[in-house]
Amino acid sequence: MASHPVVELTSPSSWAMVEDKFSPYAKETLAKLITFLEEEVRPAERLAKAQLPDDATRWQTVIPVIEELKTKARKIGLWNLFLSKAHYPEHGVPLTNLEYAVMAEIMGRSGHIGSEVTNCSAPDTGNMEVLARYGNAEQQKKWLFPLLNGEIRSAFSMTERFVASSDATNIRTSIRQEGDEIVINGHKWYISGAGDPRTKVHLVLGKSDPNNSSAYRQQSVVIVPADAPGVKVVRQMMVMGFDDAPEGHSEIIYDNVRVPLGNLVLGWGRGFEIIQGRLGPGRIHHCMRSIGAAQIALDSMIQRVTDPSRKTFGKYLYEHGTVVEDIAKSRAEIESARLLVLSAALQIDKFKAKGAMKEIAIAKFVVPSMALQVVDRAMQAYGAEGLSQDQDLSFAFANLRTLRLADGPDAVHIQQVGQRELKRAPALVKKTAEVKKKETELFKKHGLKLPQ
């Protein structure tokens, strides 16, 4: 029986572990996705960059080749693959999180383009999940359906300037009711996607009940049209020198923005619940795409160090120093991280995001750092060119470094996992005492003195 084409891009061993969990539809879709990305998307990556102007008009540009690829992808059924019918029966596709996780890695090989052309880009994916899960019929008709159709894009407005936003309870943006309207005042920044001319809606997190005795019932989420009076884009923020146009990462002031009461999502005080439900699967998507980025970096490094035109001192680059060791470490780290993420995706399928918090948190702080290390090794192999605009490595590095902060910084996830582990102490002490007791009885039975 012929092997699936995914083994050439990932790993025969990891595929062997999950193949029996893939439906025939998922296997066919994965094969179709690989063909599309390798034959249509990857050849168009440099063209997409070339079609983005260097001047200010880049913020009003819809890149033509990306729109062409979106049309092709939708026509062959490679669309909204992230939205599982198991969790969203009305809007989803018949894929599990585990099945999509493997697909997300393949998309990650093409940077952000692979996800965008299949309508699987952040922050739209998380926003579509919010509207599909928590939005009412009117909200879904107005905002979810255009997002599902790829007609518009969106932003999730959470992080605030002058605020330690990694603790969501610190958010200061004010959301209050006045008659049949909601009034929003706040100062946000690094709002990804808000610079895109296709972005028509922001989901804004703010405090609606700051005096609530529960710190987790003070926040609400409100739908804000991007062109609502009072929405002021101050500037586009840079990420290690990159502006990520046309999507960008905007600094935004909401100055007495008024929206209808019907724009409240789920209900007052439900904001924290919404963001927790939104972030779980999204973190896994980021992790799997990161593995794809690491794999492409390793592939590029291998080609570089075996290139006869790049010999130094009469030797191939791989014959110098620790290059072979670096390649081996990269291979091992990618394999390990992939299994970690697949495990988390499987847990989400079985127990939903809330039941997979430990696995998601571990993946979130392990995978981006792993991918950064792999990309760094590839950059070293390329020398000065690895830092330049002629290679994608520096852009990949900036994106991966961002993920150590996005959706919660590493320190938060590490703390959560560590505290969770510490809770095991009483049970461990009890189990150890039971073993010690049996050990003592065994020594006594055999007439031996227990060593101190």
Disulfide bonds with the S-S distance in Angstrom:
none
